[in-house]
């Protein structure tokens, strides 16, 4: 494996921040929950907004590339409302609303 788990985590975090055009000032809202080596050539990195049940699962290959078809899972459906997001910065709340509505 060419990458360490720490490198894979940083790559995945940068990927999701770039995917959603998240400014550096909001970076601390995102946290890596887990990073698992799968086989010998890629990691699955689990990312969340701190304190929320929503999760992104991103594949990071040993080449340092991320699979653009990441998985987003949330126990909260878009039709259930968004009252849990009221204390988040607007940009972070918008990302979660978009992801919840898309799934």
C-alpha positions in Angstrom: 0.0 0.0 0.0 1.4 3.3 -1.0 -0.8 5.4 1.4 -1.0 5.4 5.1 -4.4 5.6 6.9 -3.6 9.2 7.9 -2.9 10.2 4.3 -6.1 8.5 3.1 -8.1 10.4 5.7 -6.6 13.8 4.7 -7.2 13.0 1.0 -10.9 12.0 1.6 -11.5 15.1 3.8 -10.0 17.4 1.1 -12.2 15.6 -1.5 -15.4 16.2 0.3 -14.5 19.8 1.1 -13.7 20.4 -2.5 -16.8 18.5 -3.7 -19.0 20.9 -1.8 -16.8 24.0 -2.1 -16.5 24.2 1.7 -14.3 27.2 2.8 -11.3 26.5 5.1 -13.1 28.3 8.0 -15.7 25.5 8.1 -13.2 22.6 7.9 -13.4 21.9 11.7 -17.1 21.0 11.4 -16.0 17.8 9.5 -14.4 14.9 11.3 -13.1 11.5 10.2 -15.0 8.8 12.1 -13.1 5.7 10.7 -10.6 4.7 8.1 -10.4 1.0 7.0 -8.0 -0.6 4.7 -9.8 -2.8 2.2 -7.6 -5.4 0.6 -4.3 -4.0 -0.4 -5.2 -1.1 -2.7 -7.8 1.2 -1.1 -9.3 2.6 2.0 -12.9 3.4 3.0 -12.9 6.7 4.9 -16.0 7.6 7.0 -16.6 11.3 7.4 -19.3 13.2 9.4 -20.3 16.6 10.5 -19.4 16.6 14.1 -22.4 15.7 16.3 -24.6 14.6 13.4 -25.6 11.1 12.3 -25.0 11.7 8.6 -22.0 9.9 7.1 -20.0 10.1 3.9 -18.1 7.0 2.8 -15.3 7.7 0.4 -13.0 5.2 -1.3 -9.4 6.4 -1.5 -7.2 4.3 -3.8 -3.5 3.7 -3.3 -2.9 6.2 -6.1 -4.3 9.0 -3.9 -7.5 9.3 -6.0 -11.0 9.2 -4.6 -13.9 7.5 -6.2 -16.2 10.3 -7.2 -19.2 8.1 -6.5 -19.1 8.3 -2.8 -21.8 7.0 -0.5 -23.9 9.3 1.8 -26.1 7.7 4.5 -28.4 9.5 6.9 -31.0 8.1 9.3 -32.9 11.4 8.7 -34.9 11.7 5.5 -35.4 15.0 3.9 -39.2 14.8 4.4 -38.7 14.7 8.1 -37.6 18.4 8.2 -34.4 20.1 9.1 -34.8 21.4 12.6 -31.7 19.6 13.7 -29.6 21.8 11.5 -30.6 25.2 12.9 -27.4 25.7 14.9 -25.1 24.9 12.0 -23.4 27.5 9.8 -25.7 28.0 6.8 -23.2 26.5 4.3 -22.9 23.2 6.3 -26.7 23.0 6.8 -27.2 23.5 3.0 -24.8 20.6 2.3 -26.6 18.3 4.6 -30.0 19.3 3.2 -28.8 18.7 -0.3 -27.4 15.3 0.6 -30.4 14.2 2.5 -32.7 15.2 -0.3 -30.6 13.4 -2.9 -30.8 10.1 -1.1 
